[in-house]
Amino acid sequence: MNGLLFIDDEEGIRRSIIRALDKEPYEVFTAEDGRIGIDILKKHLSRIRTVISDYRMPHIDGLRTLMAVQRLNPEITRIILTGYASVETAIEATNEGIDGFLTKPFDNNELIAKIRDISIRKYLRQFVPEPVYQEINHSLGILKPRYHEVSILFADIRGFTRMSRNIEPDTLATYLNDYFFSPMGEIAHHFNGTVDKHIGDSIMVVYGAPLSRPDDPIRAVKSAVAMQAKAREIDACMHAHNGFRLKLGIGISTGKVFSGVLGSMRKREYTSIGMAVNVAARLQAAATAGEVLITADTLSHLPHSIGADLLPPLQVKGLRTPIQAYRINSN
């Protein structure tokens, strides 16, 4: 999966790119306009990792082409190339989240170096949740610690240990990435959640950090309902995949936490810690396959249109008294 798609309406430029990348570890695809390029990407979506598009092209310009690429696969590195470099073009490309900006004419060695640099920066950004990256970018690199209210979601695969006993590690990684982390992460992103971490076969999502919104608990619950619906859809197709299934237990808790940068001098991460995190994890552990369990604090923020069934009090590790839990009724 190291394919590079180059889109330019000038045949001479396309040929020069093929020559420039001849000794580089890329599988090179070319297209003469954006529509053809998008069709090629759809056919080879799992193989193409970088798309470079000329800015000025007939039918659909390079910026709109790369926006379409983003919708197909947000992990692809997107680079705009133009011989009509201007401040306005650069600003427009940046505002659309384009990963890099190159100009024509180009020196082959310089072009190769820039492609590598832009691709590495794009890759490294994936180690930082997008909301955290944007907050760092807007705050000049300083993330102030906060003690505030958030909603925490934990989702875990039921029966994962049993399923994974005799599975090769690469097969296991593909299953987790393609059928769990990626689709659930996209749902979290859609509801403005921040994926805090992946823990084995679990995912932790924070609603309210680094940015708080008044409807954080509502979006957390709507995320959970959407995750369970997606899990059922995936699970229905899983029989042909080495016996894997996808059944989730989800827990959500709302409360005060500390959010900030924690870690050593060599490894740091932005995360949230506090009792709300612990309670959400315990609720997730108590949830059966297909269930979404929430706390009373979360329920108090929900509209009447979201139904919840009262459960017997749950004894949670770390708390002396049982907590009142509710099961979301998504029917």
N, C-alpha and C positions, 0 to 999 in steps of 0.2 A: 504494500500500500504506500508507494512513493511516487504516484503519478502526478504529472504536472500538465495542466491544460493551458495552452496559450491561444488567446483569441485576438486576431488582428485582421483587418480587411486587406492589408498589403501582403501579397505573397512573398515578396523579397524579405520583409521583416520576419515572416514565419520561418522562412528557410534559414535566416541568420540565427534565429533562436535555436533551431534544431542543431545547427553546427556548433553553437556556443555551448550547448548542454550535452554534446555528444559523449564526452568522457565523464559526465556527472551521473550520479546514481538515480536518475529520474527516468520514468517511463513517460515519454513526451507525447501528448495529444495536441493537435492543432485544429482550429476552426476559423473560418473567414468572417463569421459574424456571431452576434450574441445568441441568436435563436439556435443556430447549429451547435454552438458551444454548450448550451443548456441541454440539448438533446444528447450530446456526447456524454455530458456529466451524468445524466439520468441512467444511461446504459452502463456506466463504469463508476457508479457512486462510491463503491467500496474501495476502489483503486486510486482515485484521484484525491490528493491531499492539498494541492496548491493550484489556484486558478489566477492567471495573469490576463488582464483584459485591457486592450487599447480603449482610450476614452472616447475618441471620435470614430463612430462607426455608423453605417446605415441601419435602418430599421429600429434598432435598440442600442442605446449608447452603453459604454462600458460600466458606468455607475449603476444603471438599471440592471444590467446583466449580473453584476456582482451582488446586487440585492437579491436577485432571484437565486443565485448560488447559496446565499445565506439561508434562505428559506428551505432549500433542499438539504443542506448539511451545515450547521453553524460552526462545526469544527474545522472546516476547510479554510486554509490561509488565502485571503483575497488581496490581490495587489492590482492597483490601477497604473496603467502605462500611457503616457501621452507625450506628444511632441508640441503640445500647446499648453505648456506648464503655466499656471497662473495661481495667484494667491486664492482666488475664488474657487478654482477647481480643487485645490488642496483642502480648503476649508470644507467644501461640500463633501469630499471623500471622507474626511475625518469625522464629520457629523453623522455620516452613515455607517461608521464603525469599520471602514476599510482598514486592513492591517498594514498596508504599506503603499508608497507612492514612488514611482520611477518615471524618469523622463527619457525621451529620445532626442538625439541619437545617444546610444549607450556603448560603453566599452565592455567587451565580453567578460573580462575578469571582474570588473566592477559590478556588472549585472549579477554574476554568479554569487559574489560576496553579499550583495544586498538581498538576493533571494534567500540565502542561508540565514542571514541576520533576521530578516522579517519573519521567516518560518520559525526560527528558534524562539523569538519573542512571543509569537502567537502560541507556540507550544507551552512555554513557561507560564503564560497567562492562565492556562487551564488548571494550574495548580492553585490559583487564587479564585475564589468565587467572584463572579462578575460584579455583584453589588459592592463587594469589598474593594475590588479593583477600582471601580468608578469613584467610590468614596475617597480612596487614597489619592486618586488623580485630582479630584476636586478640592481636597484639603491640603494640597502641597506635601503629600507624603506623611501627614500626621493624622493618626486615628486616635482620637481622645477616648479613654475608657469611660464607660457609662454604667450606672446602676439604674435599670429601667425595666419596664414590663414588656414581656415578649410572649409569644406562643411557640412552644417547642413541639415538633412532630418527630416521632421515631417510627420507622417502618422496618419490618424484619420478615425474612422468608421463613415460612413454617416448613419444618422437615428438612432443612438444608443439610445438616450434618449427615443424616441418613442417605440423602441423595448423592452426596459428594464423596462417599467413602472409596469408591473404586473408579473415580473419574480423573483423567489426566489434568494436571494444573492448567494447561493452556485451554483445554475445553471448558474447564470451570471458569476461567477468567473471561472467556468469550460469552458464556452464559450470563455471568453477573453484569458485564459491561453492556451487552446488547439487549438483554431482556429485563434487566432490573434497574441498574444505575442510570442508564441513558433515558429510558422512557419516564421513570419516576422523577429524574432530575429535570426533564423538560416540563413536566407538570408543575413541579415546584417553581420553576422559573416563570411559567405562565401566570402563576398566582403571586408573583413577587416575593417568593421565599428565597432564603439564602441557604444553599446546601453547605452545612457546616463541616461535615465529615462523613466518610464511608468507614464503617467499622465491621469488617468481615462481611456478613450478609445483611447488614443493617445500614440504614441511611438516616442521618439526623438533619433536619431542616429547621431553620429559625425564621420566624415571621416577626419582624420588628427590629432586626439588627442587620446591618448598621443603621438602616433608616426605619423609623417607627411610623406606622400608619394606624388610624383609629380603628380600622376593620381587620387588624392582624388576626384575631381569633377566628373570624368568619372565613378569611382566606385560607387559614390553616385547615379548617374543617372541610371546606370545599376541595382543597387539594387532596385530602385523605379520601374523600368520596370518589374523586376522579382517579386516584391511584388504585383504589379497589376495583373500579370499573375496568381500568386498563389491565390490571392483573388478571381479571377474569377473562378478558379478551385474549391475552397472551397465553394463559393457561390452557384455553380451549385448543390452541395450536401446538402445544408442547409435546404431545405424545411421540412425535417423530424425532425428538431431540434427546436421545440417550436417556430417556426416562425422566427427564427434568419436568418439574411442575413449578408453577408460580402462584403460591397462596400466601397472602400477607396478613400479619397482625400489626395494627397501628395504634399508637397511643399519643394523645395530645394533652399538654398541660400549659396553663397560662399563669404567669407569676413574675416576680422580680428576679432578675439575674444580673450578673456582672458580664459585660461584653467589652472585650478589648484584646490587645495583642499579648499573648502569653508564650513562653518558651525560653530556650537558652540563647546564648550569643550566636550560635551557629544555625539554629532552627527555631523559627517562630511561626505562630499562626494566629489569625483572628478567630476567636471563638467565644462562646457564652458558657458560663458556669453558674450553678446555683441549684436550689431545691427543685425548681420547675423542670430542669433538665433531668434530674434523678426521677421525679415522679412520672414524667413522660416515658422514660425508659422502662419503669416498672409497669406502667399501664400497657405498654407494647408487649411486655413479656406475659401479661395476663390475658391479652386478647387472643381469641381463637382465630382460625383462618377466616378471612373475610370481614372481621370485626374492626370497628373504629371506636376506641374507648377514650372518653374525655373526662376532665375534672369539672367540678361545679363552677369554678372560676371561668373556665372556657364557656360552659353552657350559658352563663349569665350574660355573655356578649352576643349570643346568637339570636337571630330573628325567629319568630314563631314558625316560619316556613321550614326550618330545619328541625326535624323531630328527634327526640332522644328518649331512650327508655332507662328508667332508674334501675340500677343494679344493687345487690347487697353490698355493704361496705367492704372495701378491699384492704387487707393488711399489707402495707408496703414496707419493704426493707428500708431502714433508716428513719422511720417514723413510728412513734409510740402508739399513736391512735390510728385506726383505720381511716381511709379517705373515702369520700363519696364519689362513686364513678357512675358514668352514664354511657350507654351504647347508642351511637348514632344510628337512626333509622333512615336509611337512604332510599327506601322504597317509595 
